[in-house]
Amino acid sequence: MRIFLLEDDLAIGRALQTVLHNEGHEVTWLRLGGDAARLLGDTAFDVMLLDLGLPDCDGAALLRRLRAAGHTVPVLVITARDSLEDRLGGFDCGADDYMIKPFDIPELLARLKAIVRRASGRPDGADPVWKLGELALDLRRMSLTRAGQAVALSKTEFALLHKLLKCADRIVTRTELEDGVLPYSEGQTLDVHISNLRKKIGEGYILTVRGVGYMVRREPS
Ligand code: CA
């Protein structure tokens, strides 16, 4: 995994970097929050480990800003604060999970794996099946099933759904879809493809964000 560690404490940061590196992960460690947004913009991380008490900013406020700016990287908050209010505040600001220092390394590793797996919507291992509600999109077989029944998709519909599933819980802009997926389309507009896709997979999966784009939610409405 590519891990972004934001932790000002030298001892904790060094220890985490060493442990994670030894587990085969690639760790980028920063001690100040000021550069976090730029780094997240430049590099695709699988997960971010975020200390809430940073010298130059409040970690929770930073995370809220990152979420507002559209950064969807899964975040595990690590903090010394242990009150219930702070725990809830951590989720409120957009954290995926929360650990109180000091914590056990095996538990940290297990939680990191769990939130990365959750975020990707993929099961463990090499099986490239994306699941959402009753849908299962199998990349290897280029097939989709809904509640176990095969659904025939065009190449473009498949690519659109794959892109939306990969980016679940964030808005995928029209431009992203038009540039990334439609070059392979059969000459129809994005909206026509989405409309056809909805008829095949059912309503409630793909949400329209008017004038901006489309998104799917991990928990379909
Ligand atoms: Ca700190």
Boltz pocket constraint, residues with backbone or C-beta under 6 A from the ligand:
constraints:
  - pocket:
      binder: B
      contacts: [[A, 7], [A, 8], [A, 9], [A, 51], [A, 52], [A, 53], [A, 54]]
      max_distance: 6.0
